[in-house]
Amino acid sequence: MQHGFGESEISWTTTGKANIILDNLIEMGKIKPFTLVMSDGMVQEKVGSEERLNHVWLERMLVEEIIPMAEKKYQFGGRKKTL
């Protein structure tokens, strides 16, 4: 799960209460339990005097770092999906 600009990976739980919302949805049987990964994702580049999100860097970070780390650390049911 990716946060918006100016937030961080903890904003989903501190501000958005995602952990409580998802726990309630699981408890009500509306969704199945799953692993949710929240990354920092601050991959910005300086363009002139501004900093902007670099989508190429973000994709690379997801594919080369975050997904492999999550797959190594957590069991995902043995079925891989590609982006």
mmCIF file of the N, C-alpha and C atoms, coordinates in Angstrom:
data_MODEL
# 
_entry.id   MODEL 
# 
loop_
_atom_site.group_PDB 
_atom_site.id 
_atom_site.type_symbol 
_atom_site.label_atom_id 
_atom_site.label_alt_id 
_atom_site.label_comp_id 
_atom_site.label_asym_id 
_atom_site.label_entity_id 
_atom_site.label_seq_id 
_atom_site.pdbx_PDB_ins_code 
_atom_site.Cartn_x 
_atom_site.Cartn_y 
_atom_site.Cartn_z 
_atom_site.occupancy 
_atom_site.B_iso_or_equiv 
_atom_site.pdbx_formal_charge 
_atom_site.auth_seq_id 
_atom_site.auth_comp_id 
_atom_site.auth_asym_id 
_atom_site.auth_atom_id 
_atom_site.pdbx_PDB_model_num 
ATOM 1   N N  . MET A 1 1  ? 0.846   -1.143  0.000   1.00 0.00 ? 1  MET A N  1 
ATOM 2   C CA . MET A 1 1  ? 0.000   0.000   0.000   1.00 0.00 ? 1  MET A CA 1 
ATOM 3   C C  . MET A 1 1  ? 0.903   1.220   0.000   1.00 0.00 ? 1  MET A C  1 
ATOM 4   N N  . GLN A 1 2  ? 0.633   2.153   -0.860  1.00 0.00 ? 2  GLN A N  1 
ATOM 5   C CA . GLN A 1 2  ? 1.493   3.320   -1.019  1.00 0.00 ? 2  GLN A CA 1 
ATOM 6   C C  . GLN A 1 2  ? 0.792   4.573   -0.501  1.00 0.00 ? 2  GLN A C  1 
ATOM 7   N N  . HIS A 1 3  ? 1.497   5.315   0.313   1.00 0.00 ? 3  HIS A N  1 
ATOM 8   C CA . HIS A 1 3  ? 0.945   6.547   0.881   1.00 0.00 ? 3  HIS A CA 1 
ATOM 9   C C  . HIS A 1 3  ? 1.034   7.689   -0.123  1.00 0.00 ? 3  HIS A C  1 
ATOM 10  N N  . GLY A 1 4  ? 0.400   8.767   0.197   1.00 0.00 ? 4  GLY A N  1 
ATOM 11  C CA . GLY A 1 4  ? 0.459   9.954   -0.645  1.00 0.00 ? 4  GLY A CA 1 
ATOM 12  C C  . GLY A 1 4  ? 1.646   10.830  -0.299  1.00 0.00 ? 4  GLY A C  1 
ATOM 13  N N  . PHE A 1 5  ? 1.866   11.830  -1.093  1.00 0.00 ? 5  PHE A N  1 
ATOM 14  C CA . PHE A 1 5  ? 2.981   12.748  -0.881  1.00 0.00 ? 5  PHE A CA 1 
ATOM 15  C C  . PHE A 1 5  ? 2.801   13.478  0.444   1.00 0.00 ? 5  PHE A C  1 
ATOM 16  N N  . GLY A 1 6  ? 3.861   13.551  1.212   1.00 0.00 ? 6  GLY A N  1 
ATOM 17  C CA . GLY A 1 6  ? 3.802   14.228  2.498   1.00 0.00 ? 6  GLY A CA 1 
ATOM 18  C C  . GLY A 1 6  ? 3.432   13.314  3.647   1.00 0.00 ? 6  GLY A C  1 
ATOM 19  N N  . GLU A 1 7  ? 3.153   12.071  3.373   1.00 0.00 ? 7  GLU A N  1 
ATOM 20  C CA . GLU A 1 7  ? 2.822   11.096  4.411   1.00 0.00 ? 7  GLU A CA 1 
ATOM 21  C C  . GLU A 1 7  ? 3.953   10.076  4.503   1.00 0.00 ? 7  GLU A C  1 
ATOM 22  N N  . SER A 1 8  ? 3.758   9.026   5.293   1.00 0.00 ? 8  SER A N  1 
ATOM 23  C CA . SER A 1 8  ? 4.742   7.954   5.407   1.00 0.00 ? 8  SER A CA 1 
ATOM 24  C C  . SER A 1 8  ? 4.010   6.622   5.527   1.00 0.00 ? 8  SER A C  1 
ATOM 25  N N  . GLU A 1 9  ? 4.803   5.554   5.586   1.00 0.00 ? 9  GLU A N  1 
ATOM 26  C CA . GLU A 1 9  ? 4.207   4.221   5.641   1.00 0.00 ? 9  GLU A CA 1 
ATOM 27  C C  . GLU A 1 9  ? 3.363   4.015   6.897   1.00 0.00 ? 9  GLU A C  1 
ATOM 28  N N  . ILE A 1 10 ? 3.580   4.785   7.952   1.00 0.00 ? 10 ILE A N  1 
ATOM 29  C CA . ILE A 1 10 ? 2.778   4.610   9.170   1.00 0.00 ? 10 ILE A CA 1 
ATOM 30  C C  . ILE A 1 10 ? 1.465   5.382   9.125   1.00 0.00 ? 10 ILE A C  1 
ATOM 31  N N  . SER A 1 11 ? 1.302   6.252   8.143   1.00 0.00 ? 11 SER A N  1 
ATOM 32  C CA . SER A 1 11 ? 0.078   7.061   8.053   1.00 0.00 ? 11 SER A CA 1 
ATOM 33  C C  . SER A 1 11 ? -1.169  6.209   7.838   1.00 0.00 ? 11 SER A C  1 
ATOM 34  N N  . TRP A 1 12 ? -1.018  5.068   7.153   1.00 0.00 ? 12 TRP A N  1 
ATOM 35  C CA . TRP A 1 12 ? -2.181  4.206   6.906   1.00 0.00 ? 12 TRP A CA 1 
ATOM 36  C C  . TRP A 1 12 ? -2.776  3.696   8.206   1.00 0.00 ? 12 TRP A C  1 
ATOM 37  N N  . THR A 1 13 ? -1.936  3.466   9.215   1.00 0.00 ? 13 THR A N  1 
ATOM 38  C CA . THR A 1 13 ? -2.463  2.961   10.484  1.00 0.00 ? 13 THR A CA 1 
ATOM 39  C C  . THR A 1 13 ? -2.731  4.074   11.488  1.00 0.00 ? 13 THR A C  1 
ATOM 40  N N  . THR A 1 14 ? -1.891  5.109   11.513  1.00 0.00 ? 14 THR A N  1 
ATOM 41  C CA . THR A 1 14 ? -2.093  6.172   12.499  1.00 0.00 ? 14 THR A CA 1 
ATOM 42  C C  . THR A 1 14 ? -3.227  7.113   12.110  1.00 0.00 ? 14 THR A C  1 
ATOM 43  N N  . THR A 1 15 ? -3.277  7.509   10.861  1.00 0.00 ? 15 THR A N  1 
ATOM 44  C CA . THR A 1 15 ? -4.302  8.446   10.399  1.00 0.00 ? 15 THR A CA 1 
ATOM 45  C C  . THR A 1 15 ? -5.480  7.718   9.759   1.00 0.00 ? 15 THR A C  1 
ATOM 46  N N  . GLY A 1 16 ? -5.169  6.778   8.868   1.00 0.00 ? 16 GLY A N  1 
ATOM 47  C CA . GLY A 1 16 ? -6.217  6.097   8.108   1.00 0.00 ? 16 GLY A CA 1 
ATOM 48  C C  . GLY A 1 16 ? -6.867  4.926   8.815   1.00 0.00 ? 16 GLY A C  1 
ATOM 49  N N  . LYS A 1 17 ? -6.253  4.449   9.908   1.00 0.00 ? 17 LYS A N  1 
ATOM 50  C CA . LYS A 1 17 ? -6.780  3.311   10.679  1.00 0.00 ? 17 LYS A CA 1 
ATOM 51  C C  . LYS A 1 17 ? -6.999  2.073   9.806   1.00 0.00 ? 17 LYS A C  1 
ATOM 52  N N  . ALA A 1 18 ? -6.114  1.885   8.808   1.00 0.00 ? 18 ALA A N  1 
ATOM 53  C CA . ALA A 1 18 ? -6.257  0.753   7.884   1.00 0.00 ? 18 ALA A CA 1 
ATOM 54  C C  . ALA A 1 18 ? -6.246  -0.580  8.616   1.00 0.00 ? 18 ALA A C  1 
ATOM 55  N N  . ASN A 1 19 ? -5.416  -0.704  9.649   1.00 0.00 ? 19 ASN A N  1 
ATOM 56  C CA . ASN A 1 19 ? -5.359  -1.958  10.395  1.00 0.00 ? 19 ASN A CA 1 
ATOM 57  C C  . ASN A 1 19 ? -6.704  -2.297  11.038  1.00 0.00 ? 19 ASN A C  1 
ATOM 58  N N  . ILE A 1 20 ? -7.365  -1.310  11.597  1.00 0.00 ? 20 ILE A N  1 
ATOM 59  C CA . ILE A 1 20 ? -8.666  -1.532  12.241  1.00 0.00 ? 20 ILE A CA 1 
ATOM 60  C C  . ILE A 1 20 ? -9.736  -1.837  11.193  1.00 0.00 ? 20 ILE A C  1 
ATOM 61  N N  . ILE A 1 21 ? -9.734  -1.088  10.115  1.00 0.00 ? 21 ILE A N  1 
ATOM 62  C CA . ILE A 1 21 ? -10.710 -1.300  9.041   1.00 0.00 ? 21 ILE A CA 1 
ATOM 63  C C  . ILE A 1 21 ? -10.570 -2.698  8.463   1.00 0.00 ? 21 ILE A C  1 
ATOM 64  N N  . LEU A 1 22 ? -9.326  -3.103  8.154   1.00 0.00 ? 22 LEU A N  1 
ATOM 65  C CA . LEU A 1 22 ? -9.113  -4.429  7.566   1.00 0.00 ? 22 LEU A CA 1 
ATOM 66  C C  . LEU A 1 22 ? -9.454  -5.540  8.553   1.00 0.00 ? 22 LEU A C  1 
ATOM 67  N N  . ASP A 1 23 ? -9.075  -5.375  9.823   1.00 0.00 ? 23 ASP A N  1 
ATOM 68  C CA . ASP A 1 23 ? -9.446  -6.377  10.833  1.00 0.00 ? 23 ASP A CA 1 
ATOM 69  C C  . ASP A 1 23 ? -10.962 -6.535  10.918  1.00 0.00 ? 23 ASP A C  1 
ATOM 70  N N  . ASN A 1 24 ? -11.685 -5.431  10.883  1.00 0.00 ? 24 ASN A N  1 
ATOM 71  C CA . ASN A 1 24 ? -13.152 -5.496  10.931  1.00 0.00 ? 24 ASN A CA 1 
ATOM 72  C C  . ASN A 1 24 ? -13.724 -6.184  9.694   1.00 0.00 ? 24 ASN A C  1 
ATOM 73  N N  . LEU A 1 25 ? -13.187 -5.881  8.518   1.00 0.00 ? 25 LEU A N  1 
ATOM 74  C CA . LEU A 1 25 ? -13.668 -6.526  7.288   1.00 0.00 ? 25 LEU A CA 1 
ATOM 75  C C  . LEU A 1 25 ? -13.408 -8.026  7.310   1.00 0.00 ? 25 LEU A C  1 
ATOM 76  N N  . ILE A 1 26 ? -12.249 -8.433  7.834   1.00 0.00 ? 26 ILE A N  1 
ATOM 77  C CA . ILE A 1 26 ? -11.940 -9.859  7.966   1.00 0.00 ? 26 ILE A CA 1 
ATOM 78  C C  . ILE A 1 26 ? -12.913 -10.501 8.949   1.00 0.00 ? 26 ILE A C  1 
ATOM 79  N N  . GLU A 1 27 ? -13.116 -9.867  10.093  1.00 0.00 ? 27 GLU A N  1 
ATOM 80  C CA . GLU A 1 27 ? -14.026 -10.388 11.121  1.00 0.00 ? 27 GLU A CA 1 
ATOM 81  C C  . GLU A 1 27 ? -15.449 -10.552 10.591  1.00 0.00 ? 27 GLU A C  1 
ATOM 82  N N  . MET A 1 28 ? -15.898 -9.622  9.743   1.00 0.00 ? 28 MET A N  1 
ATOM 83  C CA . MET A 1 28 ? -17.244 -9.696  9.171   1.00 0.00 ? 28 MET A CA 1 
ATOM 84  C C  . MET A 1 28 ? -17.326 -10.666 7.994   1.00 0.00 ? 28 MET A C  1 
ATOM 85  N N  . GLY A 1 29 ? -16.191 -11.229 7.592   1.00 0.00 ? 29 GLY A N  1 
ATOM 86  C CA . GLY A 1 29 ? -16.177 -12.162 6.477   1.00 0.00 ? 29 GLY A CA 1 
ATOM 87  C C  . GLY A 1 29 ? -16.278 -11.494 5.114   1.00 0.00 ? 29 GLY A C  1 
ATOM 88  N N  . LYS A 1 30 ? -16.048 -10.205 5.054   1.00 0.00 ? 30 LYS A N  1 
ATOM 89  C CA . LYS A 1 30 ? -16.156 -9.480  3.783   1.00 0.00 ? 30 LYS A CA 1 
ATOM 90  C C  . LYS A 1 30 ? -14.885 -9.581  2.948   1.00 0.00 ? 30 LYS A C  1 
ATOM 91  N N  . ILE A 1 31 ? -13.758 -9.860  3.599   1.00 0.00 ? 31 ILE A N  1 
ATOM 92  C CA . ILE A 1 31 ? -12.503 -10.109 2.885   1.00 0.00 ? 31 ILE A CA 1 
ATOM 93  C C  . ILE A 1 31 ? -11.783 -11.260 3.569   1.00 0.00 ? 31 ILE A C  1 
ATOM 94  N N  . LYS A 1 32 ? -10.903 -11.913 2.831   1.00 0.00 ? 32 LYS A N  1 
ATOM 95  C CA . LYS A 1 32 ? -10.082 -12.979 3.393   1.00 0.00 ? 32 LYS A CA 1 
ATOM 96  C C  . LYS A 1 32 ? -8.803  -12.364 3.955   1.00 0.00 ? 32 LYS A C  1 
ATOM 97  N N  . PRO A 1 33 ? -8.230  -13.001 4.979   1.00 0.00 ? 33 PRO A N  1 
ATOM 98  C CA . PRO A 1 33 ? -6.964  -12.499 5.518   1.00 0.00 ? 33 PRO A CA 1 
ATOM 99  C C  . PRO A 1 33 ? -5.890  -12.451 4.430   1.00 0.00 ? 33 PRO A C  1 
ATOM 100 N N  . PHE A 1 34 ? -5.066  -11.448 4.490   1.00 0.00 ? 34 PHE A N  1 
ATOM 101 C CA . PHE A 1 34 ? -3.986  -11.296 3.517   1.00 0.00 ? 34 PHE A CA 1 
ATOM 102 C C  . PHE A 1 34 ? -2.852  -10.494 4.134   1.00 0.00 ? 34 PHE A C  1 
ATOM 103 N N  . THR A 1 35 ? -1.720  -10.528 3.480   1.00 0.00 ? 35 THR A N  1 
ATOM 104 C CA . THR A 1 35 ? -0.563  -9.759  3.923   1.00 0.00 ? 35 THR A CA 1 
ATOM 105 C C  . THR A 1 35 ? -0.571  -8.420  3.215   1.00 0.00 ? 35 THR A C  1 
ATOM 106 N N  . LEU A 1 36 ? -0.496  -7.365  3.983   1.00 0.00 ? 36 LEU A N  1 
ATOM 107 C CA . LEU A 1 36 ? -0.474  -6.016  3.429   1.00 0.00 ? 36 LEU A CA 1 
ATOM 108 C C  . LEU A 1 36 ? 0.890   -5.405  3.722   1.00 0.00 ? 36 LEU A C  1 
ATOM 109 N N  . VAL A 1 37 ? 1.540   -4.915  2.691   1.00 0.00 ? 37 VAL A N  1 
ATOM 110 C CA . VAL A 1 37 ? 2.855   -4.296  2.836   1.00 0.00 ? 37 VAL A CA 1 
ATOM 111 C C  . VAL A 1 37 ? 2.703   -2.799  2.621   1.00 0.00 ? 37 VAL A C  1 
ATOM 112 N N  . MET A 1 38 ? 3.206   -2.030  3.568   1.00 0.00 ? 38 MET A N  1 
ATOM 113 C CA . MET A 1 38 ? 3.170   -0.568  3.463   1.00 0.00 ? 38 MET A CA 1 
ATOM 114 C C  . MET A 1 38 ? 4.611   -0.076  3.422   1.00 0.00 ? 38 MET A C  1 
ATOM 115 N N  . SER A 1 39 ? 5.001   0.523   2.312   1.00 0.00 ? 39 SER A N  1 
ATOM 116 C CA . SER A 1 39 ? 6.384   0.985   2.169   1.00 0.00 ? 39 SER A CA 1 
ATOM 117 C C  . SER A 1 39 ? 6.464   2.498   2.313   1.00 0.00 ? 39 SER A C  1 
ATOM 118 N N  . ASP A 1 40 ? 7.673   2.980   2.509   1.00 0.00 ? 40 ASP A N  1 
ATOM 119 C CA . ASP A 1 40 ? 7.876   4.426   2.580   1.00 0.00 ? 40 ASP A CA 1 
ATOM 120 C C  . ASP A 1 40 ? 7.728   5.033   1.191   1.00 0.00 ? 40 ASP A C  1 
ATOM 121 N N  . GLY A 1 41 ? 8.380   4.472   0.198   1.00 0.00 ? 41 GLY A N  1 
ATOM 122 C CA . GLY A 1 41 ? 8.167   4.879   -1.187  1.00 0.00 ? 41 GLY A CA 1 
ATOM 123 C C  . GLY A 1 41 ? 8.546   6.296   -1.542  1.00 0.00 ? 41 GLY A C  1 
ATOM 124 N N  . MET A 1 42 ? 9.428   6.902   -0.779  1.00 0.00 ? 42 MET A N  1 
ATOM 125 C CA . MET A 1 42 ? 9.826   8.275   -1.083  1.00 0.00 ? 42 MET A CA 1 
ATOM 126 C C  . MET A 1 42 ? 10.956  8.262   -2.115  1.00 0.00 ? 42 MET A C  1 
ATOM 127 N N  . VAL A 1 43 ? 10.599  8.110   -3.357  1.00 0.00 ? 43 VAL A N  1 
ATOM 128 C CA . VAL A 1 43 ? 11.569  8.077   -4.456  1.00 0.00 ? 43 VAL A CA 1 
ATOM 129 C C  . VAL A 1 43 ? 11.374  9.337   -5.288  1.00 0.00 ? 43 VAL A C  1 
ATOM 130 N N  . GLN A 1 44 ? 11.998  10.379  -4.820  1.00 0.00 ? 44 GLN A N  1 
ATOM 131 C CA . GLN A 1 44 ? 11.831  11.679  -5.459  1.00 0.00 ? 44 GLN A CA 1 
ATOM 132 C C  . GLN A 1 44 ? 13.120  12.098  -6.144  1.00 0.00 ? 44 GLN A C  1 
ATOM 133 N N  . GLU A 1 45 ? 12.959  12.904  -7.161  1.00 0.00 ? 45 GLU A N  1 
ATOM 134 C CA . GLU A 1 45 ? 14.115  13.500  -7.821  1.00 0.00 ? 45 GLU A CA 1 
ATOM 135 C C  . GLU A 1 45 ? 13.915  15.006  -7.860  1.00 0.00 ? 45 GLU A C  1 
ATOM 136 N N  . LYS A 1 46 ? 15.003  15.711  -7.862  1.00 0.00 ? 46 LYS A N  1 
ATOM 137 C CA . LYS A 1 46 ? 14.940  17.164  -7.909  1.00 0.00 ? 46 LYS A CA 1 
ATOM 138 C C  . LYS A 1 46 ? 14.822  17.590  -9.368  1.00 0.00 ? 46 LYS A C  1 
ATOM 139 N N  . VAL A 1 47 ? 13.779  18.349  -9.665  1.00 0.00 ? 47 VAL A N  1 
ATOM 140 C CA . VAL A 1 47 ? 13.544  18.894  -11.000 1.00 0.00 ? 47 VAL A CA 1 
ATOM 141 C C  . VAL A 1 47 ? 13.485  20.407  -10.831 1.00 0.00 ? 47 VAL A C  1 
ATOM 142 N N  . GLY A 1 48 ? 14.573  21.058  -11.213 1.00 0.00 ? 48 GLY A N  1 
ATOM 143 C CA . GLY A 1 48 ? 14.657  22.494  -10.959 1.00 0.00 ? 48 GLY A CA 1 
ATOM 144 C C  . GLY A 1 48 ? 14.694  22.735  -9.469  1.00 0.00 ? 48 GLY A C  1 
ATOM 145 N N  . SER A 1 49 ? 13.777  23.516  -8.960  1.00 0.00 ? 49 SER A N  1 
ATOM 146 C CA . SER A 1 49 ? 13.719  23.788  -7.521  1.00 0.00 ? 49 SER A CA 1 
ATOM 147 C C  . SER A 1 49 ? 12.696  22.910  -6.808  1.00 0.00 ? 49 SER A C  1 
ATOM 148 N N  . GLU A 1 50 ? 12.040  21.992  -7.550  1.00 0.00 ? 50 GLU A N  1 
ATOM 149 C CA . GLU A 1 50 ? 11.003  21.132  -6.971  1.00 0.00 ? 50 GLU A CA 1 
ATOM 150 C C  . GLU A 1 50 ? 11.488  19.697  -6.845  1.00 0.00 ? 50 GLU A C  1 
ATOM 151 N N  . GLU A 1 51 ? 10.884  18.973  -5.904  1.00 0.00 ? 51 GLU A N  1 
ATOM 152 C CA . GLU A 1 51 ? 11.096  17.535  -5.814  1.00 0.00 ? 51 GLU A CA 1 
ATOM 153 C C  . GLU A 1 51 ? 9.835   16.856  -6.306  1.00 0.00 ? 51 GLU A C  1 
ATOM 154 N N  . ARG A 1 52 ? 10.007  15.878  -7.194  1.00 0.00 ? 52 ARG A N  1 
ATOM 155 C CA . ARG A 1 52 ? 8.865   15.165  -7.778  1.00 0.00 ? 52 ARG A CA 1 
ATOM 156 C C  . ARG A 1 52 ? 9.060   13.668  -7.641  1.00 0.00 ? 52 ARG A C  1 
ATOM 157 N N  . LEU A 1 53 ? 7.939   12.963  -7.534  1.00 0.00 ? 53 LEU A N  1 
ATOM 158 C CA . LEU A 1 53 ? 7.972   11.507  -7.486  1.00 0.00 ? 53 LEU A CA 1 
ATOM 159 C C  . LEU A 1 53 ? 8.481   10.985  -8.812  1.00 0.00 ? 53 LEU A C  1 
ATOM 160 N N  . ASN A 1 54 ? 9.442   10.079  -8.758  1.00 0.00 ? 54 ASN A N  1 
ATOM 161 C CA . ASN A 1 54 ? 9.960   9.441   -9.961  1.00 0.00 ? 54 ASN A CA 1 
ATOM 162 C C  . ASN A 1 54 ? 9.291   8.073   -10.071 1.00 0.00 ? 54 ASN A C  1 
ATOM 163 N N  . HIS A 1 55 ? 8.351   7.938   -10.995 1.00 0.00 ? 55 HIS A N  1 
ATOM 164 C CA . HIS A 1 55 ? 7.576   6.699   -11.130 1.00 0.00 ? 55 HIS A CA 1 
ATOM 165 C C  . HIS A 1 55 ? 8.433   5.522   -11.573 1.00 0.00 ? 55 HIS A C  1 
ATOM 166 N N  . VAL A 1 56 ? 9.465   5.773   -12.351 1.00 0.00 ? 56 VAL A N  1 
ATOM 167 C CA . VAL A 1 56 ? 10.371  4.697   -12.773 1.00 0.00 ? 56 VAL A CA 1 
ATOM 168 C C  . VAL A 1 56 ? 11.097  4.147   -11.552 1.00 0.00 ? 56 VAL A C  1 
ATOM 169 N N  . TRP A 1 57 ? 11.598  5.032   -10.701 1.00 0.00 ? 57 TRP A N  1 
ATOM 170 C CA . TRP A 1 57 ? 12.275  4.588   -9.482  1.00 0.00 ? 57 TRP A CA 1 
ATOM 171 C C  . TRP A 1 57 ? 11.314  3.855   -8.557  1.00 0.00 ? 57 TRP A C  1 
ATOM 172 N N  . LEU A 1 58 ? 10.078  4.329   -8.463  1.00 0.00 ? 58 LEU A N  1 
ATOM 173 C CA . LEU A 1 58 ? 9.085   3.680   -7.609  1.00 0.00 ? 58 LEU A CA 1 
ATOM 174 C C  . LEU A 1 58 ? 8.812   2.259   -8.093  1.00 0.00 ? 58 LEU A C  1 
ATOM 175 N N  . GLU A 1 59 ? 8.608   2.102   -9.395  1.00 0.00 ? 59 GLU A N  1 
ATOM 176 C CA . GLU A 1 59 ? 8.375   0.758   -9.939  1.00 0.00 ? 59 GLU A CA 1 
ATOM 177 C C  . GLU A 1 59 ? 9.573   -0.141  -9.683  1.00 0.00 ? 59 GLU A C  1 
ATOM 178 N N  . ARG A 1 60 ? 10.770  0.370   -9.900  1.00 0.00 ? 60 ARG A N  1 
ATOM 179 C CA . ARG A 1 60 ? 11.983  -0.420  -9.678  1.00 0.00 ? 60 ARG A CA 1 
ATOM 180 C C  . ARG A 1 60 ? 12.089  -0.830  -8.206  1.00 0.00 ? 60 ARG A C  1 
ATOM 181 N N  . MET A 1 61 ? 11.806  0.101   -7.301  1.00 0.00 ? 61 MET A N  1 
ATOM 182 C CA . MET A 1 61 ? 11.868  -0.200  -5.875  1.00 0.00 ? 61 MET A CA 1 
ATOM 183 C C  . MET A 1 61 ? 10.863  -1.296  -5.508  1.00 0.00 ? 61 MET A C  1 
ATOM 184 N N  . LEU A 1 62 ? 9.652   -1.206  -6.054  1.00 0.00 ? 62 LEU A N  1 
ATOM 185 C CA . LEU A 1 62 ? 8.638   -2.228  -5.776  1.00 0.00 ? 62 LEU A CA 1 
ATOM 186 C C  . LEU A 1 62 ? 9.062   -3.594  -6.296  1.00 0.00 ? 62 LEU A C  1 
ATOM 187 N N  . VAL A 1 63 ? 9.489   -3.637  -7.564  1.00 0.00 ? 63 VAL A N  1 
ATOM 188 C CA . VAL A 1 63 ? 9.802   -4.907  -8.223  1.00 0.00 ? 63 VAL A CA 1 
ATOM 189 C C  . VAL A 1 63 ? 11.103  -5.518  -7.711  1.00 0.00 ? 63 VAL A C  1 
ATOM 190 N N  . GLU A 1 64 ? 12.113  -4.687  -7.481  1.00 0.00 ? 64 GLU A N  1 
ATOM 191 C CA . GLU A 1 64 ? 13.434  -5.213  -7.135  1.00 0.00 ? 64 GLU A CA 1 
ATOM 192 C C  . GLU A 1 64 ? 13.698  -5.301  -5.632  1.00 0.00 ? 64 GLU A C  1 
ATOM 193 N N  . GLU A 1 65 ? 12.963  -4.543  -4.822  1.00 0.00 ? 65 GLU A N  1 
ATOM 194 C CA . GLU A 1 65 ? 13.251  -4.530  -3.388  1.00 0.00 ? 65 GLU A CA 1 
ATOM 195 C C  . GLU A 1 65 ? 12.072  -4.973  -2.522  1.00 0.00 ? 65 GLU A C  1 
ATOM 196 N N  . ILE A 1 66 ? 10.953  -4.286  -2.641  1.00 0.00 ? 66 ILE A N  1 
ATOM 197 C CA . ILE A 1 66 ? 9.845   -4.522  -1.711  1.00 0.00 ? 66 ILE A CA 1 
ATOM 198 C C  . ILE A 1 66 ? 9.190   -5.881  -1.928  1.00 0.00 ? 66 ILE A C  1 
ATOM 199 N N  . ILE A 1 67 ? 8.825   -6.205  -3.167  1.00 0.00 ? 67 ILE A N  1 
ATOM 200 C CA . ILE A 1 67 ? 8.166   -7.492  -3.425  1.00 0.00 ? 67 ILE A CA 1 
ATOM 201 C C  . ILE A 1 67 ? 9.080   -8.661  -3.074  1.00 0.00 ? 67 ILE A C  1 
ATOM 202 N N  . PRO A 1 68 ? 10.369  -8.675  -3.509  1.00 0.00 ? 68 PRO A N  1 
ATOM 203 C CA . PRO A 1 68 ? 11.239  -9.787  -3.105  1.00 0.00 ? 68 PRO A CA 1 
ATOM 204 C C  . PRO A 1 68 ? 11.405  -9.910  -1.584  1.00 0.00 ? 68 PRO A C  1 
ATOM 205 N N  . MET A 1 69 ? 11.509  -8.781  -0.880  1.00 0.00 ? 69 MET A N  1 
ATOM 206 C CA . MET A 1 69 ? 11.631  -8.820  0.577   1.00 0.00 ? 69 MET A CA 1 
ATOM 207 C C  . MET A 1 69 ? 10.376  -9.423  1.204   1.00 0.00 ? 69 MET A C  1 
ATOM 208 N N  . ALA A 1 70 ? 9.215   -9.000  0.732   1.00 0.00 ? 70 ALA A N  1 
ATOM 209 C CA . ALA A 1 70 ? 7.959   -9.506  1.282   1.00 0.00 ? 70 ALA A CA 1 
ATOM 210 C C  . ALA A 1 70 ? 7.790   -10.992 0.976   1.00 0.00 ? 70 ALA A C  1 
ATOM 211 N N  . GLU A 1 71 ? 8.136   -11.409 -0.242  1.00 0.00 ? 71 GLU A N  1 
ATOM 212 C CA . GLU A 1 71 ? 8.027   -12.830 -0.601  1.00 0.00 ? 71 GLU A CA 1 
ATOM 213 C C  . GLU A 1 71 ? 8.976   -13.686 0.222   1.00 0.00 ? 71 GLU A C  1 
ATOM 214 N N  . LYS A 1 72 ? 10.142  -13.155 0.553   1.00 0.00 ? 72 LYS A N  1 
ATOM 215 C CA . LYS A 1 72 ? 11.109  -13.896 1.359   1.00 0.00 ? 72 LYS A CA 1 
ATOM 216 C C  . LYS A 1 72 ? 10.651  -13.996 2.815   1.00 0.00 ? 72 LYS A C  1 
ATOM 217 N N  . LYS A 1 73 ? 10.073  -12.930 3.323   1.00 0.00 ? 73 LYS A N  1 
ATOM 218 C CA . LYS A 1 73 ? 9.703   -12.869 4.739   1.00 0.00 ? 73 LYS A CA 1 
ATOM 219 C C  . LYS A 1 73 ? 8.355   -13.525 5.045   1.00 0.00 ? 73 LYS A C  1 
ATOM 220 N N  . TYR A 1 74 ? 7.410   -13.447 4.110   1.00 0.00 ? 74 TYR A N  1 
ATOM 221 C CA . TYR A 1 74 ? 6.056   -13.941 4.343   1.00 0.00 ? 74 TYR A CA 1 
ATOM 222 C C  . TYR A 1 74 ? 5.692   -15.006 3.322   1.00 0.00 ? 74 TYR A C  1 
ATOM 223 N N  . GLN A 1 75 ? 4.803   -15.912 3.708   1.00 0.00 ? 75 GLN A N  1 
ATOM 224 C CA . GLN A 1 75 ? 4.340   -16.958 2.801   1.00 0.00 ? 75 GLN A CA 1 
ATOM 225 C C  . GLN A 1 75 ? 3.090   -16.459 2.089   1.00 0.00 ? 75 GLN A C  1 
ATOM 226 N N  . PHE A 1 76 ? 3.118   -16.509 0.764   1.00 0.00 ? 76 PHE A N  1 
ATOM 227 C CA . PHE A 1 76 ? 2.011   -15.975 -0.030  1.00 0.00 ? 76 PHE A CA 1 
ATOM 228 C C  . PHE A 1 76 ? 1.213   -17.058 -0.752  1.00 0.00 ? 76 PHE A C  1 
ATOM 229 N N  . GLY A 1 77 ? 1.120   -18.243 -0.218  1.00 0.00 ? 77 GLY A N  1 
ATOM 230 C CA . GLY A 1 77 ? 0.278   -19.275 -0.793  1.00 0.00 ? 77 GLY A CA 1 
ATOM 231 C C  . GLY A 1 77 ? 0.839   -19.958 -2.029  1.00 0.00 ? 77 GLY A C  1 
ATOM 232 N N  . GLY A 1 78 ? 2.085   -19.710 -2.370  1.00 0.00 ? 78 GLY A N  1 
ATOM 233 C CA . GLY A 1 78 ? 2.742   -20.433 -3.445  1.00 0.00 ? 78 GLY A CA 1 
ATOM 234 C C  . GLY A 1 78 ? 2.391   -20.017 -4.854  1.00 0.00 ? 78 GLY A C  1 
ATOM 235 N N  . ARG A 1 79 ? 1.510   -19.074 -5.043  1.00 0.00 ? 79 ARG A N  1 
ATOM 236 C CA . ARG A 1 79 ? 1.135   -18.650 -6.393  1.00 0.00 ? 79 ARG A CA 1 
ATOM 237 C C  . ARG A 1 79 ? 1.643   -17.239 -6.626  1.00 0.00 ? 79 ARG A C  1 
ATOM 238 N N  . LYS A 1 80 ? 2.513   -17.095 -7.609  1.00 0.00 ? 80 LYS A N  1 
ATOM 239 C CA . LYS A 1 80 ? 3.075   -15.781 -7.885  1.00 0.00 ? 80 LYS A CA 1 
ATOM 240 C C  . LYS A 1 80 ? 2.265   -15.066 -8.944  1.00 0.00 ? 80 LYS A C  1 
ATOM 241 N N  . LYS A 1 81 ? 2.116   -13.777 -8.753  1.00 0.00 ? 81 LYS A N  1 
ATOM 242 C CA . LYS A 1 81 ? 1.460   -12.927 -9.737  1.00 0.00 ? 81 LYS A CA 1 
ATOM 243 C C  . LYS A 1 81 ? 2.483   -11.924 -10.225 1.00 0.00 ? 81 LYS A C  1 
ATOM 244 N N  . THR A 1 82 ? 2.363   -11.531 -11.472 1.00 0.00 ? 82 THR A N  1 
ATOM 245 C CA . THR A 1 82 ? 3.268   -10.523 -12.001 1.00 0.00 ? 82 THR A CA 1 
ATOM 246 C C  . THR A 1 82 ? 2.530   -9.208  -12.142 1.00 0.00 ? 82 THR A C  1 
ATOM 247 N N  . LEU A 1 83 ? 3.288   -8.149  -12.133 1.00 0.00 ? 83 LEU A N  1 
ATOM 248 C CA . LEU A 1 83 ? 2.691   -6.821  -12.288 1.00 0.00 ? 83 LEU A CA 1 
ATOM 249 C C  . LEU A 1 83 ? 2.298   -6.577  -13.716 1.00 0.00 ? 83 LEU A C  1 
# 
